[in-house]
């Protein structure tokens, strides 16, 4: 992967955290709440549920539960926990 492409992807991730808003919770696509996708995206970008919650101005438990709902719906674990 080129350096330019890596920088572009990093910039997109940074912008995604700013664009995700918890008020999108009522938007659902194929059973997935858009809010939960935002929680997942910002958590992966920030590296923790706590930092994602701070960035989104919501409680850490809301982020954790949102990611858990997404994992349950998809039937996969999206993050390693407890490390």
N, C-alpha and C positions, 0 to 999 in steps of 0.2 A: 504494500500500500504506500502510495506516495505521501510525502510530508504535507503537501498541500491538501490532500484529501483528509488526512488525519486532523489537520487544523480545522478544516471545514466541519467535520463531524463533531469535534469538540465545541466549536462555536454553536452548532445546532443544539447540542445538549445544554449548553449554558442558556440559550434562548428559551428552550423548552421549559426549564424551571421557572422562568419569569412569566411564561404564557399560561401555565397550568393554574387554574383557579379552583378552589374547593367548591365554588358555587355551581360548578358544572354537574353536580351529583344527580340531577334529574335526567341527564342525557344518557340514554342506554343504547348500545349497539350490540346485537346478538347476545343479549344477556349480560354484557359487560358494561359496568358504569364507567363513564369517561373519567369521573373523579378518581376512581380506583386506578385507572391507567396513569393518571397524572401523579398519584401518590407513588406508584411503582417507578415511574420515570424519574421523578425528583429524588426518590430514595436512592436509586442507582447512581444518579449524578452526584449527590451529596455524600454518599457512602454510609449513611445511617438513617434510621427512621427519625431519630431525634433532630438531626440537622434538617431533614426534609420538612418536619413539622414546623420548625422555626422559620424556615424559608416560606412556607405556605400559610403561616399564622393559624395553625390548627394544633390540636393536641397530638402528642406522639401516639397515643392509643388509637386515635382515628386513622392515622397513617398505617399503623400495624394491622388494624382490622381490615382496612381497605385492601391492603396487599394480600392478606389472608383470604379474603373473599375472591380475589382474582386467582390465587393459587388453587382454591377449592374448585372454582369454575373450570379452570384449565386442566386440573388434575396433575399439576407439577409443582415442585418447590422452586421458587424464583430466586430465593436468597438462602445462603447458609446462615443459620442463626446460632447464637451462643458462643461466638468466637471473638 
